[in-house]
Amino acid sequence: MLSSELVAEKMFKILKGNGHSLKLYTDEGADTVDPSEARRFYIIDNGTMISLDETDNTRNIKVSLGSNVDHQSIKETLGQIKKLANRSIIEYTLKNYARTIEPKDFDYQAQKVKDMKQQDKVNEGIGAAYGSSKSSYQKLENARLVIKHNKAVNEEQRGSRSRNIQAIYIENAEGERYRFPSNNLAGGRAMLRHVQAGGNPHDDFGKHIAEQCSELKKLKEFRRYSEKNGLVNEDTADIVEAVIGRINSIRETLNRMKGARTYSAMIEDFEAKDEQLDENGLDDIKTAFTVHHFDENVEGALPYVQSLVREMQAVREHNTKVADTINTLVSVVENSGKTVWVKEGTDIVGDPENPMNHTFENSSARAQLGAVMEYIANVLDESESTMSNCLAEASKLVDSINDDAILGKSAKALASLMPKLRPTHNETPVHAENNQWEKDINTVLESFDINKLFS
């Protein structure tokens, strides 16, 4: 039987020999240029993914065709891949998708591999799994994880004690046994860590672990349902992507809970909160993910999906507000003429309240920019109320700007405003001190870190 490395090299030669442009990924999803390391081959020119899957005890070459693939144009290539599978005694499966596919659509495969590689490792004191053909055990000092299997464990198969799970139990030092409400092994190990540390399944953090597992299960069902029924389209793609992101986040959180150091940090930062979900207003989501009838089996996931949708909407609304605020500031600065007045008697260059006269050792560029905007807003003359209001509003939002282009706009607006600032005088003409004043301001700006954004 050919090794997986050799099979991967042969797959690469077939694909390149047929003139396809490729992107190669390892089994954990990392980019690679070494064909022997690759386990996923993405054909760039037609959006096809060909995977050498080794996660289910058997090897399988899986071909995933997007909706835009011309089957006739790739028929010869697939024929050669299928022959390679047959010669190598590897299963071959082909699946057609009702949408175009991208490499990120297969991130779940990489996560599955990562999870498998961790399953049989000792994790900061959690012992390796052992037991009989129908029961497995893992110890953590005076606590124990008990895993009941619905199929006999095959010791010769890697990770066999992590599969075919019928039930998970947690035992504390007194021998009291608690059935974990999920068959998620990472969640069970997180609860084992919690019980060993003196917690119990019914306290706030124990309930939080169980709720994370419940949410993960329902979101995974929702994702499978959406992809299986071809419901991922322009209207729903953002929602499904948010669901996938949340699935990965929960997995990572549960895995971190297993470790002694990370558990301690998480329990210290944990704040109990009401995790009841709002189940009102689900009709729009239900309609978007309905085939001819809605599958009631995934209805339990809808409150979680709605929560993600609301988060996305809040982020979009915030980003729109930020963009509008900064664009208004830019417009006001551009139309402010040659002079913008500051309050009479204000000495910006010598003012100890001016943040530009201080060293920002531990402040981010955004924080520095916001501080200067707030200061200028406060020292502008009453006649410059529009400019002052724009700067004050921008100063509150600048720290949350995620778009570098918007951040650059705000920085450049401030840079172009500075030379226009003039102190208000009752008797002395303003322009009499222009040259020296501009030199002083430029000297301050040159020593101010935010100038890095202006280059």
Rosetta blueprint (number, residue, H / E / L):
1 M L
2 L L
3 S L
4 S H
5 E H
6 L H
7 V H
8 A H
9 E H
10 K H
11 M H
12 F H
13 K H
14 I H
15 L H
16 K H
17 G H
18 N L
19 G L
20 H L
21 S L
22 L E
23 K E
24 L E
25 Y E
26 T L
27 D L
28 E L
29 G L
30 A L
31 D E
32 T E
33 V L
34 D L
35 P L
36 S L
37 E L
38 A L
39 R L
40 R E
41 F E
42 Y E
43 I E
44 I L
45 D L
46 N L
47 G L
48 T E
49 M E
50 I E
51 S E
52 L E
53 D E
54 E L
55 T L
56 D L
57 N L
58 T L
59 R L
60 N E
61 I E
62 K E
63 V E
64 S E
65 L E
66 G L
67 S L
68 N L
69 V L
70 D L
71 H H
72 Q H
73 S H
74 I H
75 K H
76 E H
77 T H
78 L H
79 G H
80 Q H
81 I H
82 K H
83 K H
84 L H
85 A H
86 N H
87 R H
88 S L
89 I L
90 I L
91 E E
92 Y E
93 T E
94 L E
95 K E
96 N E
97 Y L
98 A L
99 R L
100 T L
101 I L
102 E L
103 P H
104 K H
105 D H
106 F H
107 D H
108 Y H
109 Q H
110 A H
111 Q H
112 K H
113 V H
114 K H
115 D H
116 M H
117 K H
118 Q H
119 Q H
120 D L
121 K L
122 V L
123 N E
124 E L
125 G L
126 I E
127 G L
128 A L
129 A L
130 Y E
131 G E
132 S L
133 S L
134 K L
135 S E
136 S E
137 Y E
138 Q E
139 K E
140 L E
141 E L
142 N L
143 A E
144 R E
145 L E
146 V E
147 I E
148 K E
149 H E
150 N L
151 K L
152 A L
153 V L
154 N L
155 E L
156 E L
157 Q L
158 R L
159 G L
160 S H
161 R H
162 S H
163 R L
164 N L
165 I E
166 Q E
167 A E
168 I E
169 Y E
170 I E
171 E E
172 N L
173 A L
174 E L
175 G L
176 E L
177 R E
178 Y E
179 R E
180 F E
181 P L
182 S L
183 N L
184 N L
185 L H
186 A H
187 G H
188 G H
189 R H
190 A H
191 M H
192 L H
193 R H
194 H H
195 V H
196 Q H
197 A L
198 G L
199 G L
200 N L
201 P L
202 H L
203 D L
204 D H
205 F H
206 G H
207 K H
208 H H
209 I H
210 A H
211 E H
212 Q H
213 C H
214 S H
215 E H
216 L H
217 K H
218 K H
219 L H
220 K H
221 E H
222 F H
223 R H
224 R H
225 Y H
226 S H
227 E H
228 K H
229 N L
230 G L
231 L L
232 V L
233 N L
234 E L
235 D L
236 T L
237 A H
238 D H
239 I H
240 V H
241 E H
242 A H
243 V H
244 I H
245 G H
246 R H
247 I H
248 N H
249 S H
250 I H
251 R H
252 E H
253 T H
254 L H
255 N H
256 R H
257 M H
258 K L
259 G L
260 A H
261 R H
262 T H
263 Y H
264 S H
265 A H
266 M H
267 I H
268 E H
269 D H
270 F L
271 E L
272 A L
273 K L
274 D L
275 E L
276 Q L
277 L L
278 D L
279 E L
280 N L
281 G L
282 L L
283 D H
284 D H
285 I H
286 K H
287 T H
288 A H
289 F L
290 T L
291 V L
292 H L
293 H L
294 F L
295 D L
296 E H
297 N H
298 V H
299 E H
300 G H
301 A H
302 L H
303 P H
304 Y H
305 V H
306 Q H
307 S H
308 L H
309 V H
310 R H
311 E H
312 M H
313 Q H
314 A H
315 V H
316 R H
317 E H
318 H H
319 N H
320 T H
321 K H
322 V H
323 A H
324 D H
325 T H
326 I H
327 N H
328 T H
329 L H
330 V H
331 S H
332 V H
333 V H
334 E H
335 N L
336 S L
337 G L
338 K L
339 T L
340 V E
341 W E
342 V E
343 K L
344 E L
345 G L
346 T L
347 D L
348 I L
349 V L
350 G L
351 D L
352 P L
353 E L
354 N L
355 P H
356 M H
357 N H
358 H L
359 T L
360 F L
361 E L
362 N L
363 S L
364 S L
365 A H
366 R H
367 A H
368 Q H
369 L H
370 G H
371 A H
372 V H
373 M H
374 E H
375 Y H
376 I H
377 A H
378 N H
379 V H
380 L E
381 D L
382 E H
383 S H
384 E H
385 S H
386 T H
387 M H
388 S H
389 N H
390 C H
391 L H
392 A H
393 E H
394 A H
395 S H
396 K H
397 L H
398 V H
399 D H
400 S H
401 I L
402 N L
403 D L
404 D H
405 A H
406 I H
407 L H
408 G H
409 K H
410 S H
411 A H
412 K H
413 A H
414 L H
415 A H
416 S H
417 L H
418 M H
419 P H
420 K H
421 L E
422 R E
423 P E
424 T L
425 H L
426 N L
427 E L
428 T L
429 P L
430 V H
431 H H
432 A H
433 E H
434 N H
435 N H
436 Q H
437 W H
438 E H
439 K H
440 D H
441 I H
442 N H
443 T H
444 V H
445 L H
446 E H
447 S L
448 F L
449 D H
450 I H
451 N H
452 K H
453 L H
454 F L
455 S L
